[in-house]
Amino acid sequence: MDKSPQSTGSQGAHSKLLRGSERRASSVLITSKLMGSPAAPVRAMPIHRNATLSVASWGPFVLEGFGGGVKIQALLSAVFLALYVVSVLGNLTMIVVISLDARLHSPMYFFLKNLSFLDLCYSSAIAPNALATMFSSSKVITFAGCATQLFFFSLLATTEALLLAVMAYDRFMAICSPLRYPVTMSPSACARLVLGAYGGGCLNSLVETSLTFQLPFCGSTRIDHFFCDVPPLLQLVCADTALNQLVMFAMCGLIIVGTTLAVLISYGYIVVTILRMRSGSGRHKVFSTCGSHLTAVSLFYGTVFVMYAQPGAVQSMEQAKAVSVFYTLVIPMLNPLIYSLRNQDVKEALGRLGQRCTAT
């Protein structure tokens, strides 16, 4: 029996409707799986020019942290907590001692106080959240929380790199041009140098954070790290990250190489000046002061260079985590010890502060 045109048209329309419904259902299913909430309605995924689908996820991330069982997690938590507590106490002590002791109110100790403040904020941007995720079963960090952590981490790390170069310039002026030092390193000049370091850190942080979080995140939302950093975040992106990697390499390379050259040139002149000194006690004091700064510079620049300015140096994320622990927790903990144990002025100031506390 022949089908009427009306019946054929009705079946064609019904078939198109079914196919459209199936496509919409498939789109919702795919999108819901990507977003991790199969029951909730989600928006359609935008299509890029290369006709591939992606999701600009604004949902939470999961910080996987370190692997291992309960005992390993408990041990890591104890280590993280110990490093953080020592870092906070050491840097707070340096800030209080330099602020209260009038004999330490000089440009060198003004910069050292700012370095202690940076280390205090630097470790506080990472350690508390890392400890919270270790004790938590969900290990979730919100999208805004992740972006905020990356912004402040990048800001403080870049500022510290620039401040270490400023401290090298301060030692260069004090040793090589002592007569011009009070004028060149006046309080207003020191404040401008510190503000410039913060400005450079803010600029780098804004660029890194905005470039990273404008990318579409799709698939897994599990960050293979214990804090939000650019390299593990780029692994979650479903778009081309060549520009981001190039910008990160260029900016980190420029900052690290530029500040390293400033430090090397400053200390090159300092060494020449020291070798011309006739007083042995003067040489020892200068070497003691500069040795503390060179130790801090070597530790910080070395680890940051390996992590960010040398592609391929870190072979796995486990190595990256170990290096990250060193420059986010170990170095902020070591800096107060380096500057206090190798600096006679700081030792004497600590003794005077201790006597003042016992007297009251």
C-alpha positions, 0 to 999 in steps of 0.5 A, a space after each residue: 500500500 502506497 504511503 501518502 505524501 502527508 504520512 511521509 512528511 509527518 514521518 520525516 518531520 518526526 525523524 528530524 525531531 528525534 535526531 535533534 532530540 538525540 543530539 541535544 541529549 548527547 550534548 547534555 550528557 557529554 557536557 555533564 560528564 565533563 563538568 562532573 555533575 550528570 544530573 544537573 543541566 549545564 550549558 552547551 560547550 563552545 566550539 573553537 575555530 578548529 571545530 573541537 569542543 571545549 568547556 570553560 570550567 568555572 567549577 572547583 579543582 581538586 588538589 591531588 597533592 602527594 601520593 601514598 597511604 595514611 601514614 605517608 600523608 601524616 608524615 608529610 603533614 607533620 613535615 609541612 607543619 614543622 617547616 611552616 611554624 619555624 618559617 613563621 616564627 623566624 620571619 616574625 622574629 626578624 621583623 620584630 627585632 629589626 623594627 625595635 632595635 634602632 641600631 638596625 635602622 639602616 637600608 640593609 636591614 630595611 630590605 632584610 625586614 621586607 624580605 622576611 615579610 615576603 617569606 612570611 606571606 609567601 609560605 602562608 599563601 601555600 602551606 595552610 591550604 596544603 595542610 588543609 587539603 592533606 587533612 581533607 578527604 575532598 581536597 577541593 579548591 574553588 576556581 576563585 581560590 585557585 586563581 587567587 593563590 596563583 596570583 599571590 604566589 606569583 606576586 610574592 615569588 617575583 617580588 622576592 627575586 627582584 628584592 634580592 637583586 636590590 639587596 645586592 645593589 645595596 651591598 655594592 653601594 655600601 662597600 664600593 661607594 661608601 661616601 655616596 651611600 647615604 645619599 644614594 640609599 636614602 629612605 625615600 630611595 629605598 622605599 622606591 626600590 621596594 615599591 618597584 620590586 612589588 610593581 614588577 611582581 604585580 605585573 608578572 602575576 597579572 600576566 601569568 594569572 590572566 593568561 592561565 585562567 582565560 584558557 578553557 579547562 576541560 576533562 579532568 579537574 584534578 591538579 597534580 600538585 599541592 597548590 595551584 601553579 601554572 605548569 600543572 594547570 596547563 595540563 588540564 587545558 584543552 587548547 593550545 598552550 604554546 603561547 602560555 608556555 612561551 610567555 612563562 619561559 620568557 618572563 621567568 627567564 628575563 626576571 631570573 637572568 636579569 636579576 642574576 646578572 645584577 647580583 653577579 655584577 654587584 658582587 664582582 665589584 664587591 670582591 675586587 673592593 674586598 681584595 684591596 682592603 688591608 684590614 683583615 677584620 674588615 674583610 671578615 665582616 664584609 664576607 660574613 654579610 655578603 656570604 649570607 646574601 649570596 647563600 639566600 640568592 643561590 638557594 632561591 634563584 637555583 630552584 626557581 630557575 630549574 622549575 620555570 626557566 629551563 624547560 625539560 629540567 623537571 622530568 616528572 610532577 613528583 620531582 616538580 613537587 619536591 622542588 616546589 616544597 624547597 622554594 615554598 617552605 624550606 627557603 622561607 624557613 632557612 632565610 631567617 636562620 642564614 641572616 641571623 646566624 651569620 650576622 653579628 649585628 642581628 645576634 647582638 640585637 637578639 641578645 638585647 631584645 632577650 634581655 629587655 624581655 627578661 627584665 620586664 
